[in-house]
Amino acid sequence: MSSLVTTTIPQNRLPRSRRRAPNALTYAALFIISFIIVVPLLWMLLTSFKTDFDAINAPASPIPNPFTTEAYSTLATGNLPILRWFANSLIAATAQTAIILVTASAAAYALARLDFWGKKFVFGLIIATLLVPGVIFLIPNYLIVDQLGWLDTLWAIIVPGSAGAFGVFFLRQFFISLPSEIEEAARIDGAGDLRIFLQIILPLSRPALATLAVLSFLANWNDFIWPIYVLLSPENLTLQPGLSVLQGTYSTHFGIVMAGAVIASVPVLILFTLAQKQIVESVATSGVKG
């Protein structure tokens, strides 16, 4: 009786053309996605250097002809305080991000590493708040801010969103993935919970903290609805509602509108570029439990 012999070809012995096919498809898909994302940003940047006539000229050309910085000069010297709006957004987003990192990391460490009565109930209550639409909190938060006398100030933009549930959940999941043997060794050496948190947990959590910082900064920087409710004076606006005023004032001046959009995009691009390595590391290690 003849026996059937099956042979398998190792992956590294496959023909080179068959090995390259998946890589080529991956690179092609990444190129298409990158093209879709980059082209609108590049078009916005180039349009900001066009004259009003060139911006609406047909057929449209991506290259400014002539190249001019008139739109940026108009924003810098015009009646709208766009630089003030930019500073307000930068201060508010940075301050709120710093507060979120402090409060979320402390709460997440307690829920991940410390044992106390009702811990699961508290964590479940925090997670439950993620299921509530944010628009429901507009009126209660407005009344609280009004009672505190924070209307038309940056405190109204900074404080209400500084204790979000997402940061607690995100960091708690990361803290749980850290090996507990490191903390046990530190306790044997006489370290307390506070010292372990500050000198061991936080340094090991820099990728997660950087990711949360970027997400928190973007959430505050791009917020549009809440600033409209609590910021009453035109000079106290943040950049996002300020851009709507800019668009209404210069509705037919596309170069100026695009210049304002470029100014709003620069801090976000710089922040992501600086934190890119940490974000990638956080994503790569988020599913690894020590």
GIVENNOR-V375540 format. One record per backbone hydrogen bond with DSSP energy under -0.5 kcal/mol. NH is the residue of the N-H (numbers start at 1). CO is the residue of the C=O. If there is no record, write none. Layout:
# GIVENNOR-V375540
<<NH;CO> <NH;CO>>
This chain:
# GIVENNOR-V375540
<<5;3> <6;4> <10;8> <13;10> <14;11> <18;15> <19;15> <20;16> <21;17> <22;18> <23;19> <24;20> <25;21> <26;22> <27;23> <28;24> <29;25> <30;26> <31;27> <32;28> <33;29> <34;30> <35;31> <36;32> <37;33> <38;34> <39;35> <40;36> <41;37> <42;38> <43;39> <44;40> <45;41> <46;42> <47;43> <48;44> <49;46> <50;47> <55;51> <56;52> <57;53> <64;62> <65;66> <68;49> <73;69> <74;70> <75;71> <76;72> <77;73> <78;74> <82;80> <85;81> <86;82> <87;83> <88;84> <89;85> <90;86> <91;87> <92;88> <93;89> <94;90> <95;91> <96;92> <97;93> <98;94> <99;95> <100;96> <101;97> <102;98> <103;99> <104;100> <105;101> <106;102> <107;103> <108;104> <109;105> <110;106> <111;107> <112;108> <113;109> <114;109> <114;110> <116;114> <119;116> <122;118> <123;119> <124;120> <125;121> <126;122> <127;123> <128;124> <129;125> <129;126> <130;126> <130;127> <131;128> <132;129> <136;133> <137;134> <138;135> <140;136> <141;137> <142;138> <143;139> <144;140> <145;141> <146;142> <147;143> <148;144> <149;145> <149;146> <150;145> <152;230> <153;150> <156;150> <156;153> <157;154> <158;154> <159;155> <162;159> <164;161> <168;164> <169;165> <170;166> <171;167> <172;168> <173;169> <174;170> <175;171> <176;172> <177;173> <178;174> <178;175> <182;179> <183;179> <184;180> <185;181> <186;182> <187;183> <188;184> <189;185> <190;187> <191;186> <196;192> <197;193> <198;194> <199;195> <200;196> <201;196> <202;197> <204;200> <205;201> <205;202> <206;203> <209;205> <210;206> <211;207> <212;208> <213;209> <214;210> <215;211> <216;212> <217;213> <218;214> <219;215> <220;216> <221;217> <222;218> <223;220> <228;224> <229;225> <229;226> <230;226> <231;227> <232;230> <236;233> <237;234> <239;85> <242;238> <243;239> <244;240> <245;241> <246;242> <247;243> <248;244> <249;245> <250;246> <251;248> <253;250> <254;252> <257;253> <258;254> <259;255> <260;256> <261;257> <262;258> <263;259> <264;260> <265;261> <266;262> <267;263> <269;265> <270;266> <271;267> <272;268> <273;269> <274;270> <275;271> <276;272> <276;273> <279;275> <280;276> <281;277> <282;278> <283;279> <284;280> <285;281> <286;282> <288;285> <289;287> <290;177> <290;288>>
